[in-house]
Amino acid sequence: MKKLLLVSAAALSVLSASATYAADSDDGVQPTRFQPWQQVWQCNDIGVTITAHDPFSIEYDLGGTIWGGSRFTMFKGTLYFNGRPCLSQSLGY
């Protein structure tokens, strides 16, 4: 009975070690690195350039005639200026 218990414990430890190794081994999936990106939009006479140089900040550059009360909204990947969709001119980064 002691031999059976000892063999069972040894088998379980081997299975546990192999399962841990399989969980820790590299399965080909690499963590994704941050990629800088840029979007360029034309909203009537206003040009909007949105740039991310690092994963912690986003830079907005507005060019053209801007008046107080101008409102930009990003909804489902489209930029809106005062409720009207802007034209995407993004070519990548």
N, C-alpha and C positions, 0 to 999 in steps of 0.2 A: 504494500500500500504506500510505503514511504517512497519507493522508487517511482511509482506512478505519479505521485504528487510532485516529486522532484522533476520528472520528465515534463509534466504539464507546465510547471513554472518556467522551465528552461524554454519550452516551445513558445509560451506566451511572451517571454522577454525578447526572443528573437523576432517574433511577429511585431511586437511593439517597436523594436529598434528599426526594423525595415520600414514600418509605416511612418515613423518619424523621419527617416532618411528621405523617403519618397515625398513627404510634405515639404521638407527643407530643400530638396534638390531643385535646380533651375529647370523649369519646364519649357524654356524657350521664350517666355514672356518677359520682356524687359520693361522696367518702369519708363513711362514716357517723360522726355525732357521738355522743358518749356521751349517753344519756338516763337520768336518775335513775329508779330503780325501787324498788318495795317489795312484799314478800310478807307476808301475815298468815296464821298457822296457829294452829289450836287443837288441842292435844295433851292430851286428858283435861282436867284443870283448869289446864293451863299454856298461856298464850298466848305465841306466838313471833312477833316482828316482825323481818323481815330487810330492811334498807334500804341502798341504795347511793346516796350523794350525789355521788360522783365515781368515776372508773374505777380508783382505786387502793386503795379501802377498802370494806369491808362491815361494817355495824353490826348486831349481834344484840341484841335486847331481849327478856328472858325475864320473864314475869310469872306469879305464882301460887305454888304450893307446890313448891319445888325441894329435893330431897334429894340428898346426895352419891351419886355413882354413876349419875346420870342421863346418858343417852347419846342425842345427837341425830345422825341420819345423813340426808344428802340423797342419794337414789338415783333416777336417771332422772326428776328433776323432782318427786319426792315426798319430803316430810320424814317421817322416822320417829323416834319417841320410844321408846327401849328396845325396838326391834324392831316396834313397832306403828305403822301409818300414821297420820299426822295429817290433819286436815280443813283443806283450803285455804279461806281466807276472803278471798283477794286480790281487790281490786276495781280494781287499777291504782295509779297514783301521781298 
